[in-house]
Amino acid sequence: MARQTDAFHGSDLEKIEQIYGIKKEDIVSFSANVNPLGASPLMKRELALRLDVISSYPDRDYTRLRQVIADHCKTVPEYILVGNGSTELITLFIRSIAPKKAMLIGPTYSEYERELSLDGGRSAYFALKEEDGFILDTPSLLSTLDNSYDMLIICNPNNPTSSAVTVDNMSLILDRCRALGIFVLVDETYMEFAKEQDKYSAIPLVAEYDNLCLLRGVSKFFAAPGLRLGYAICGNMRLMKEIAKNKDPWTVSSVAETAGQLMFTDSKYIEDTKNLIFSERDRVCRALREIPGLKVYDPIANFVLCRITKENVDADILFDKAIRQNMMIRNCSSFTFLDNKYFRICFMNPSDNDRLLALIRDVMS
């Protein structure tokens, strides 16, 4: 079979199944960035006893769900808006702000640019530099921003670099953007995997800045992408009311509403997830740094970006070798500013991580 060079997304398991003849159930996806513990045991157990909720409409205002999310995030329910995954909320906020020109911090998640273009907006990129370890140069960004921009979108921690902006630097960015009339959309999808959330999360800034909205969801940390449950945190009450008024009702199902109320209160699961990710992140990165021909960028989230410095080896080769052993990595060549020397892997269970590390050592030897 010829080697494939497509940069598959973490959700493309059906395509992998067709091309490689591997059952998707047998693939360990180091590409999807999903919690390896799976969904909350408390949620699965209790939800099974409450499936009669499908016979009722969810609460139109999602009052209880927003309170549970607010408790989880240490904020107030008035600042919470729930949606059908963070993707719906990205769409709603972009359409409400209607930016003619937006700044993106790249490389990053492609959905932002797509959504902006669908709404008639243009995108410009501020490039994270490889020589800086893909850590944002805040002073340089501040000097680049001007009043030609209506919106700034920051993925924090960023996908695929796993770098993050500190809350102190975020405050400087918000000050500059407020002075220029720029709305800031911060995607904190991976923030719950950060060991020092207080250092990076902008939740404490929501009450202070009316030009800020944070986005989160349950797909990654809570391993529930199929629920399609996301939420926005925003202190701009005028904007929140406008979006809520124009938003389709009941886009979050009664099943997702109930599941959310349960999973956010599963404290043991949350603690177990953090312990696993913190431990494996340190261990796997130490092992990767010992492999000749690899450069490893310091990760804040539950995944790590690596660059292959060895000649005659690239992410196409590594992907192909891995998938033939039922392991899927992310070839990062489809990301702006990256090429096929870059790959990304998330941290899975120790035995799976060991298997992938052994394969990487073999390919790089």
Protein Blocks (a to p, Z undefined) as FASTA:
>chain_A
ZZdfbdcdfklmmmmmmmnopafklpccfklopafkbpafklmmmmmmmmmmmmpccdfk
lmmmmmmmmmmnopafklpccdehjklmmmmmmmmnopabdcddddddfklmmmmmmnop
acddddddfkloopacfklmmmmpcckbfbdcddddddfklpacdfklmmmmmmmmmmno
pacdddfklmmmpmblmlmmcklmmmmpmkbccdddfklmnopaknopaddddfblklmm
mmmmmpcghkbcfklmmmmmmmmmmmmlmmmmmmmmmmmmmmmmmmmmmpghiacdddfb
lcdcdddfbghiafklmmmmmmmnopacddfklpghiafkbccdddddfklmmmmmmmmm
mmmZZ
